[in-house]
Amino acid sequence: MNLSEKSIENVEYMIEQIKEKLKVLNLGAIKPSHFDEEMYEELKEIYDMVLRKNSFSPNEMQALVEELGSLRKK
């Protein structure tokens, strides 16, 4: 998958990968439909960081979820 291109499909892919890596319990809290291409660069940064790390502290997970929340469509 070429994530250098801004597309809805890439947004959906990154969100699903982030959810899987973080083992998000409330899957409804983070849906690909909540995001669009407008925040692509910010979402890509979060995606890259999440995939680099092997584990997350509870504080890191909270911060990531809050950051994703701030990127949601208004």
C-alpha positions, 0 to 999 in steps of 0.5 A, a space after each residue: 500500500 502506498 501511504 504517500 498518497 492522500 486518499 480515503 482508502 489510506 486513511 481507513 487502512 491507517 486507522 484500522 492498523 492503529 486500532 489493531 496495534 493499540 488493541 482498542 477495546 471500544 472499536 466504535 470509538 475510532 472509526 475510519 469514517 470519523 476521519 478525512 484526507 484533511 488531517 492526513 499528514 497528522 494521521 500518518 505521523 501517528 500511524 508511523 509512530 504507533 507501528 514503530 513501538 512494540 508497546 505503550 504505557 496507559 498514559 501513551 495510549 490515552 494521549 494517542 486516543 486523545 490526539 486521534 479524537 482531536 483529528 476527527 471530522 467536526 
